[in-house]
């Protein structure tokens, strides 16, 4: 009898357990599950390697690599981006989300643990032993759909991690541009200050001989004093900009002993074409793909809600009851089996509310995806327009404004030496040249920032204002930073 009942229990319970075990983890049990996709996606855009550090040995290796890249060296934008991808701890936290999502998929692939209950009733000779095994049938039936939902969320998390990586790369490149531009401003103001210092000393000597009035001397002195103040402010702005770059690269201690160039790269010879900028953005934008996966996950979740609309809990209980009785000195054992089915009766909650929520959630995601597609197109067009406009402005200052201001100052100096131009006119021309050079540096900075923003508009990573643009030196000698 016991053997027959065990066969009955096996026929009911074991197939349910086997059905749950049939689905494998498909690699999501690997600690690095999903990161290969993140690394490959970001490498195709940035050209740099992303690393997920999960052990002290890896941390030491990354630390040595970072030290080799930056310590006591002058770094370019590509090196800065690589260091940030290796060393930024916030990015490592974002990668942990990939691991958490992979664990969710892994969890869904596992069967629901059965519930085993054993009880003994009766005292003395007549006692009864009862045992039961409960399996959640509904959990096993809906398991493929739950795994599909978790898998969609997993792929969504991978793309979000890729987006965080691209955002950090873009922010680091912007910070490098801002820092280099700030130090370029400092370098130019140092040269202008040296020239103003020489002019101030000359004015003082001319004043001692009576060849220059006190008013003329004061004009030369105040120009030098104003440039000194502007240089100090520019140097502070440059140190602040470099510190922002240091934060993004995750550097501290001796690793902060690095330098950036004193001038931004020259403008490129050619411009990027506009023909496919919108199509490229629709194809490559990570946030748009995240929105698509959100719609996919909700669609799968909608199917799961529909499948469990009427029955939210369905369990089968199978067990044995062993009863012993002693009569006339003989012990008689009786074994009986039982199978029970438990489920919630949908009398009041028929699932209509849950279905309505699922429908509206799906409609909401669909409309957000459509809006995102429109915005992506607009952002791509706007970023390209900014790219071309800032390029034209930067070329205009480089090719036209600065050469003319230089020529005017040179001619003014010649006529001043020939006693044709007075001191005030020469001073005005020198100030105008300083103003034009500052505007030219700012225009070149804006172009390189627009170049970064165009890449983020096409591939993703988030737009940024890139910080406030440094003001040009006013005609009255006002500070530029």
Buried (B, 14 or more C-beta within 10 A) or exposed (E): EEEEBEEBBEEBBEEBBEBBEEBEBEEBEBEBBBBEBBBEBBBEBBEBEBBBBBEEEEEEBBBEBBBEBBBEEEBBBBBBBBBBBBBBEEBBEBBEBBBEBBBBBBEBBEBBEBEEEEEEEEEEEEEBBBBBBBBBBBBBBBBEBBBBBBBBBBBBBBBBBBBBBBBBBBBBBBBBBBBBBBBBBBBBBBEBBEBBBEBBEEBEEBBEEEEBEEEBBEBBBBBBEBBBBBBBBBBEBBEBBBBBBBBBBBBEEEBEEBEBBBBBEEBEEEEBEEEEBBEBBBEBBBBBBBBBBBBBBBBBBBBBBBBBBBBEEBBBBBBBBBBBBEEEEEEEEEBEBBBEEEBEEEEEEEBEEBBEEBBEBBEEBBEEBEEBBEEBBEBBBBBBBBBBEBBEBBBEBBEEBBEEBEEBBEEBBEBBEEEEBEBEEBBBBBBBBBBBBBBBBBBBBBBBBBBBBBBBBBBBBBBBEBBEBBEBBEEEBEBBB
